[in-house]
Amino acid sequence: MGAFIAILAVFIWVALMWLIWIRPVVDATRRPRYAYHAAGRTRGSTIWLILLAGWIGGVYYLLRIRPELIAAERRAGSDTLPASSNALPASSGTLPASDVVGSGRPPHRPVDSVDRELFIRNIPPEMIATDTIRPGSAFPPLRFGRQDVVDAVLELDPSADTSQPPRITVALPDLKVAISFPLEDPLTQVIIRIVQSDREVADRFIGQLLDKLDTRAFDTGSATLVFSPTT
């Protein structure tokens, strides 16, 4: 009888984790980017909120964020966006329209869309996918500081704009990148946003940057959510 209760308890726990943690992650990855933009959010930050906050993040997503995204999708499906829709809320975390490369976009897609986000964290070498992260896991501070990030970026692109801390902007023919980090050390995270860039060029730049900083990054454009030049 005791074994049956234990098995039942495990089954219930797994079912609950699926409903309030794994399922929200899957749902968040399937929502279109224009819905996040219309709701004043980003896909990458939403997914990481769920992953790092565990079931609490999942419940918050289901009760608060998901209804906003669904409403945004319905609005986009029934209305034609006005000309002013290209001006997104400041909280969306996207690059300004003047930083965008290219002009061909599908209907309802904001001009300053974020195509991919990476989160530099102190990731253990053995971690190759995010499904091994335990709910509520914390990462130690990064082993480098703000100036190290600036120096590494300038080595790769001497023309990078570092005049607006805590943000660095790289604007090359096939690469548009915004790098942001806290104003004070120690750093716990560096965010990289890639906009409508050539995938191979972007992977090469990110790979070289991570090598210079001797660190790793989570990647919303990867199937494992951990950066690899081959993903």
Secondary structure, DSSP 8 states (H G I E B T S, - for coil): -HHHHHHHHHHHHHHHHIIIIIHHHHHHHHS-HHHHHHTT--HHHHHHHHHHHTHHHHHHIIIIIHHHHHHHHHHHHHS---GGGGS--GGG----GGG-------TT--TT---EEEEEE---TT--SGGG--TT------SS-HHHHHHHHHHH-TT-EEEETTEEEEEETTEEEEEE--SSSS-S-EEEEE-S--HHHHHHHHHHHHHHHT-EEEETTSSSSB--TT-
